[in-house]
Amino acid sequence: MTYIVKDECIKCKLMDCVDVCPVDCFYEGENMLVINPEECIDCGVCEPECPVDAIVADVNYEENDKQKWLEINEKYSKLWPNISKKKDPPKDADDFRKVKNKLDKYFSEKPGG
């Protein structure tokens, strides 16, 4: 089991999860975070910290989307920089909290920083 970051994080990137992660397994893209599944120790402390419910255990996620998000987390955690301290969210994060299906419209492959 591992935890994965999914669609709700895109354009929100609130980072409450980063502060509580004991192994620093979060990686920062331009407009979302991902978890490195090989580094995640499955402690679960990040999941309740996310105010937009963007983090779930892969075993608790819908099967049809689980593989897609697991692959996104795995791929981009190898490309994006590691983040271990919370930063301020994007200025327009609140505008995107309730937006659905953000992957196709807003996802950016660019690293954060």
LINTA-V939621 format. One record per residue. PHI is phi in whole degrees, -180 to 180 (none if undefined). OMEGA is omega as a letter, one per 40 degrees, with the letter a starting at -180 (NA if undefined). NEAR is the number of other C-alpha atoms within 10 Angstrom. Layout:
phi omega near
PHI OMEGA NEAR
PHI OMEGA NEAR
This chain:
phi omega near
none i 11
-146 i 18
-102 a 25
-131 i 27
-100 a 25
-127 a 25
-45 a 21
-61 a 23
-76 a 26
-60 a 27
70 i 26
-104 i 25
44 a 26
-81 i 25
68 i 24
-61 a 19
-64 a 22
-63 a 23
-64 a 15
-98 a 17
-69 a 19
-77 a 13
-119 i 12
51 a 18
-99 i 19
-93 i 27
-130 a 24
-108 i 23
-97 a 24
-56 a 17
-135 i 21
-161 i 27
-111 i 32
-135 i 29
-111 i 28
-80 a 24
-66 i 21
-80 a 10
-96 a 13
-62 a 19
-100 i 15
61 a 13
-76 i 13
82 a 16
-68 a 12
-75 a 20
-57 a 21
-72 a 14
-77 a 18
-79 a 20
-71 i 16
-113 i 16
56 a 15
-88 a 22
-114 i 25
-141 i 19
-71 a 16
-61 i 20
-75 a 12
-100 a 10
-105 a 16
-54 a 9
-58 a 10
-68 i 8
-104 a 11
-58 a 18
-63 i 13
-59 a 12
-73 i 18
-63 i 20
-66 i 13
-63 i 18
-62 a 22
-64 a 17
-63 a 15
-79 i 20
-70 i 24
-90 a 13
-107 a 14
-94 i 20
-73 i 16
-68 i 21
-130 a 20
-126 i 19
-131 i 14
-63 i 14
-118 i 14
-67 i 9
-72 i 16
-58 a 13
-59 a 9
-100 a 10
-56 a 16
-61 i 13
-67 a 10
-109 a 14
-57 a 18
-103 i 12
-72 a 13
-102 i 10
53 a 11
-83 a 16
-55 a 14
-69 a 8
-90 a 8
-125 a 13
-60 i 16
-122 i 15
-81 a 14
-68 i 14
-71 i 18
-91 i 16
150 NA 12
